[in-house]
Amino acid sequence: MAQVLGAIQLKGSVNGLTFYERYGKNLARKHTSLCKKKMYANPNYERTLENCMEFA
């Protein structure tokens, strides 16, 4: 995961990159097409959701 090392602090998505803050650090990562709604609606993620419920 990339870490932003500049004076400009961005939040949101720009040109395929997502900028966010976590634990007081500004981070950047590649934007994915998977979102919470798609994960809950798609039966392919059923097992993943079961594991999340068990270990959450």
BABADREN-131456 format. One record per residue (C-alpha): residue number from 0; y, x, z. Coordinates in Angstrom, 3 decimals. Layout:
<atoms>
<NUM,<Y,X,Z>>
...
</atoms>
This chain:
<atoms>
<0,<0.000,0.000,0.000>>
<1,<3.379,1.355,-0.960>>
<2,<6.184,1.847,1.515>>
<3,<9.818,1.435,0.499>>
<4,<11.805,4.603,1.267>>
<5,<15.293,3.612,0.226>>
<6,<18.500,2.222,1.621>>
<7,<17.981,-1.054,-0.239>>
<8,<15.769,-3.488,1.656>>
<9,<14.227,-6.123,-0.594>>
<10,<12.249,-9.246,0.261>>
<11,<10.514,-11.345,-2.370>>
<12,<9.083,-10.601,-5.819>>
<13,<10.594,-8.500,-8.585>>
<14,<8.874,-7.618,-11.865>>
<15,<5.297,-7.910,-10.565>>
<16,<5.965,-6.296,-7.175>>
<17,<6.204,-8.111,-3.852>>
<18,<8.477,-6.663,-1.177>>
<19,<8.049,-7.707,2.459>>
<20,<8.516,-6.553,6.039>>
<21,<5.580,-6.009,8.409>>
<22,<5.634,-4.452,11.879>>
<23,<9.237,-3.384,11.327>>
<24,<8.497,-1.480,8.088>>
<25,<9.484,-2.483,4.570>>
<26,<6.453,-2.516,2.275>>
<27,<5.739,-3.213,-1.390>>
<28,<2.556,-4.289,-3.159>>
<29,<1.455,-5.534,-6.548>>
<30,<1.912,-9.296,-6.955>>
<31,<-1.392,-11.211,-7.192>>
<32,<-2.143,-14.598,-8.697>>
<33,<-4.168,-15.719,-5.662>>
<34,<-2.368,-17.979,-3.228>>
<35,<-3.411,-20.048,-0.225>>
<36,<-3.606,-23.301,-2.215>>
<37,<-5.862,-21.768,-4.879>>
<38,<-8.138,-20.205,-2.288>>
<39,<-8.698,-23.496,-0.441>>
<40,<-9.181,-25.491,-3.679>>
<41,<-11.567,-23.095,-5.460>>
<42,<-15.265,-23.450,-4.520>>
<43,<-15.807,-19.739,-5.284>>
<44,<-13.970,-18.891,-2.044>>
<45,<-16.040,-21.204,0.159>>
<46,<-17.993,-18.346,1.763>>
<47,<-14.821,-16.325,2.302>>
<48,<-13.219,-19.249,4.110>>
<49,<-16.320,-19.655,6.299>>
<50,<-16.069,-16.001,7.316>>
<51,<-12.355,-16.346,8.040>>
<52,<-13.015,-19.287,10.347>>
<53,<-15.784,-17.390,12.146>>
<54,<-13.852,-14.185,12.764>>
<55,<-10.333,-15.563,13.105>>
</atoms>
